[in-house]
Amino acid sequence: MQKSPPTPPADHRTDAPPPARGRGRPRAFDREAALTQATRLFWSKGYEATSIADLTEAMGIGSPSLYAAFGSKEALYLEAVDHYRKSYEGLVWGRFLTAGTAREAVMALLMDSASALTGCRGDIPRGCMVTLAAVGSEGHAELGAALRSARTSAVGLLTERLKRAVAEGEIPASVDLHALARFVQTVQAGMSILARDGAERAELEAVAEVAILGWDARVGRPSL
């Protein structure tokens, strides 16, 4: 007859609780703060030059947490572009949207661009993330389309403000509004490139003043 197994000693009972874990649960990271850091990194280095290692270091998380929270580098970049627009475009477009005339709106846009693009806040890189991005030419069609859409929306804002100015009698109906909007956008885009190359705020403000002289030559100044 087979013997029954011996009863285990009291300190080795099968119903004893498991030993306490030596480590606590991993601390949850601040997703918004991590996204802000990723945005600034993409903004300063561009998409291709930013590696996953760069991102995890800047965001203060491991690569598993990055993929769990954002899905992929591409998805993180798209979120970063959206975060950039929501967080920083007000620095450039805020006064444009509230100005009384189209001329004042454009002057505010270009002057505020001169300030924002040259680092009016010490915690942001120089230049415009959307303007300077080259992902569309680097083989990332979806990312390139998102950035083209963002740039197109800027032209749309300008064009709508110019149409209102025509309706209010500030701009002659004969003026090519699309060309005028593109002119303003082109000046602003050039300012962004110069800012990235180290141009100072005063230099870009001088560019804005010359651009307004061109506006006055084409459109005229509103009567006081």
C-alpha positions as CSV (number, residue, x, y, z in Angstrom):
1,M,0.0,0.0,0.0
2,Q,1.3,3.4,-1.0
3,K,2.0,5.8,1.9
4,S,0.3,9.2,2.1
5,P,2.7,12.1,1.6
6,P,3.9,13.6,4.9
7,T,2.3,16.7,6.2
8,P,4.4,19.8,5.4
9,P,5.9,21.7,8.3
10,A,3.9,24.7,9.5
11,D,6.2,27.3,7.8
12,H,5.8,25.5,4.4
13,R,2.0,25.0,4.3
14,T,0.4,25.1,0.8
15,D,-2.1,27.7,1.9
16,A,0.5,30.2,3.1
17,P,0.3,33.6,1.5
18,P,2.8,34.4,-1.3
19,P,5.9,36.3,-0.3
20,A,5.6,40.1,-0.6
21,R,6.9,41.6,-3.8
22,G,10.1,43.5,-3.6
23,R,9.0,46.2,-6.0
24,G,5.8,48.3,-6.3
25,R,3.8,48.9,-9.4
26,P,5.5,51.0,-12.1
27,R,4.7,54.7,-11.7
28,A,2.3,55.9,-14.4
29,F,3.8,58.7,-16.6
30,D,2.2,62.0,-17.5
31,R,1.1,61.4,-21.1
32,E,0.5,65.1,-21.8
33,A,4.0,66.1,-20.5
34,A,5.6,63.2,-22.5
35,L,3.8,64.4,-25.7
36,T,5.0,67.9,-25.1
37,Q,8.6,66.7,-25.0
38,A,8.1,64.6,-28.1
39,T,6.7,67.6,-29.9
40,R,9.6,69.8,-29.1
41,L,12.0,67.1,-30.2
42,F,10.3,66.5,-33.5
43,W,10.1,70.3,-33.9
44,S,13.8,70.8,-33.4
45,K,15.2,67.7,-35.2
46,G,12.6,66.7,-37.7
47,Y,10.9,63.3,-38.1
48,E,13.7,61.3,-39.7
49,A,16.5,62.5,-37.5
50,T,14.5,61.7,-34.3
51,S,15.0,58.1,-33.2
52,I,13.0,56.1,-30.8
53,A,15.9,56.2,-28.4
54,D,15.9,60.0,-28.6
55,L,12.1,60.0,-27.9
56,T,12.2,57.7,-24.9
57,E,15.0,59.7,-23.4
58,A,13.2,63.1,-23.9
59,M,9.9,61.7,-22.7
60,G,11.3,59.8,-19.7
61,I,9.7,56.5,-20.6
62,G,10.7,53.1,-22.1
63,S,10.0,52.1,-25.6
64,P,7.2,49.6,-24.4
65,S,5.4,52.5,-22.7
66,L,5.8,54.7,-25.8
67,Y,4.3,52.1,-28.1
68,A,1.5,51.2,-25.6
69,A,0.6,54.9,-25.2
70,F,1.0,56.2,-28.8
71,G,1.0,53.1,-31.1
72,S,4.0,53.9,-33.3
73,K,6.5,56.7,-34.1
74,E,4.3,57.8,-37.0
75,A,1.2,58.0,-34.8
76,L,3.2,59.9,-32.1
77,Y,4.3,62.4,-34.8
78,L,0.7,63.0,-35.9
79,E,-0.3,63.6,-32.3
80,A,2.7,65.9,-31.9
81,V,1.7,68.0,-34.9
82,D,-1.8,68.3,-33.5
83,H,-0.4,69.2,-30.0
84,Y,1.8,71.8,-31.6
85,R,-1.1,73.5,-33.4
86,K,-3.3,73.5,-30.3
87,S,-0.5,74.7,-27.9
88,Y,1.6,77.1,-29.9
89,E,-0.3,78.5,-32.9
90,G,-2.1,81.0,-30.7
91,L,1.3,82.8,-30.3
92,V,1.1,83.6,-34.0
93,W,-2.6,83.7,-34.9
94,G,-4.2,85.1,-31.7
95,R,-4.1,88.8,-32.6
96,F,-4.7,88.1,-36.3
97,L,-8.1,86.7,-35.4
98,T,-9.2,89.7,-33.4
99,A,-7.8,92.6,-35.4
100,G,-10.2,95.2,-36.7
101,T,-8.9,95.4,-40.3
102,A,-7.2,92.9,-42.6
103,R,-4.1,95.1,-42.7
104,E,-3.9,95.1,-39.0
105,A,-4.5,91.3,-38.9
106,V,-1.6,90.7,-41.4
107,M,0.7,93.1,-39.6
108,A,-0.1,91.3,-36.3
109,L,0.5,87.9,-37.9
110,L,3.9,88.8,-39.2
111,M,5.1,90.7,-36.1
112,D,3.9,87.9,-33.8
113,S,5.6,85.4,-36.1
114,A,8.8,87.4,-35.8
115,S,8.5,87.1,-32.0
116,A,7.3,83.4,-31.8
117,L,9.7,82.0,-34.4
118,T,12.8,83.5,-32.7
119,G,11.9,82.0,-29.4
120,C,9.8,84.5,-27.5
121,R,9.4,81.7,-25.0
122,G,12.7,80.1,-24.0
123,D,11.1,76.6,-23.8
124,I,10.3,76.3,-27.5
125,P,12.6,75.7,-30.6
126,R,13.1,78.3,-33.3
127,G,11.0,78.2,-36.5
128,C,7.7,76.7,-37.3
129,M,7.3,72.9,-36.9
130,V,4.7,72.7,-39.7
131,T,6.6,74.9,-42.2
132,L,10.0,73.3,-41.6
133,A,8.8,69.7,-41.7
134,A,10.0,67.6,-44.7
135,V,8.4,64.3,-44.0
136,G,6.4,64.4,-47.2
137,S,9.6,64.3,-49.2
138,E,11.1,61.6,-47.0
139,G,8.7,58.8,-48.1
140,H,6.0,59.2,-45.4
141,A,2.9,60.0,-47.5
142,E,0.4,60.1,-44.6
143,L,2.5,62.4,-42.5
144,G,3.2,64.7,-45.5
145,A,-0.5,64.9,-46.2
146,A,-1.2,65.9,-42.6
147,L,1.3,68.7,-42.9
148,R,0.1,69.9,-46.2
149,S,-3.4,70.1,-44.7
150,A,-2.1,72.2,-41.9
151,R,-0.4,74.6,-44.3
152,T,-3.5,74.8,-46.4
153,S,-5.6,75.7,-43.4
154,A,-3.4,78.7,-42.8
155,V,-4.0,79.9,-46.4
156,G,-7.7,79.3,-45.7
157,L,-7.7,81.6,-42.6
158,L,-5.9,84.3,-44.6
159,T,-8.3,84.0,-47.5
160,E,-11.4,84.2,-45.4
161,R,-10.1,87.3,-43.6
162,L,-9.4,88.9,-47.0
163,K,-12.8,88.1,-48.3
164,R,-14.3,89.8,-45.3
165,A,-12.1,92.8,-46.0
166,V,-13.5,93.0,-49.6
167,A,-17.1,92.8,-48.2
168,E,-16.3,95.7,-45.8
169,G,-14.7,97.8,-48.5
170,E,-11.2,97.7,-47.2
171,I,-9.8,95.7,-50.2
172,P,-10.8,96.4,-53.8
173,A,-12.8,93.5,-55.4
174,S,-10.2,93.4,-58.2
175,V,-7.4,92.1,-56.0
176,D,-6.5,88.5,-56.4
177,L,-7.2,87.3,-52.9
178,H,-5.6,83.9,-53.3
179,A,-2.3,85.5,-54.5
180,L,-2.4,88.0,-51.7
181,A,-2.9,85.2,-49.1
182,R,-0.1,83.2,-50.7
183,F,2.1,86.3,-50.5
184,V,1.6,86.6,-46.8
185,Q,2.1,82.9,-46.2
186,T,5.3,82.9,-48.3
187,V,6.7,85.8,-46.2
188,Q,5.9,84.0,-43.0
189,A,7.4,80.7,-44.3
190,G,10.6,82.5,-45.2
191,M,10.7,84.1,-41.8
192,S,10.5,80.6,-40.3
193,I,13.5,79.4,-42.3
194,L,15.5,82.5,-41.3
195,A,14.6,82.1,-37.7
196,R,15.9,78.5,-37.7
197,D,19.1,79.7,-39.3
198,G,19.6,82.2,-36.4
199,A,18.0,85.4,-37.6
200,E,17.0,87.7,-34.7
201,R,13.6,89.1,-34.0
202,A,14.4,92.6,-35.1
203,E,15.5,91.3,-38.5
204,L,12.2,89.5,-39.0
205,E,10.2,92.5,-37.8
206,A,12.0,94.6,-40.5
207,V,10.9,92.0,-43.1
208,A,7.3,92.3,-41.8
209,E,7.5,96.1,-42.3
210,V,8.7,95.7,-45.8
211,A,6.0,93.2,-46.6
212,I,3.3,95.7,-45.3
213,L,4.8,98.3,-47.7
214,G,4.1,95.8,-50.5
215,W,0.5,95.3,-49.1
216,D,0.0,99.0,-49.2
217,A,1.3,99.3,-52.8
218,R,-1.1,96.6,-53.9
219,V,-4.2,97.1,-51.7
220,G,-3.8,100.6,-50.2
221,R,-4.3,101.6,-46.6
222,P,-7.8,101.8,-45.1
223,S,-9.1,105.3,-44.6
224,L,-9.1,106.5,-41.0
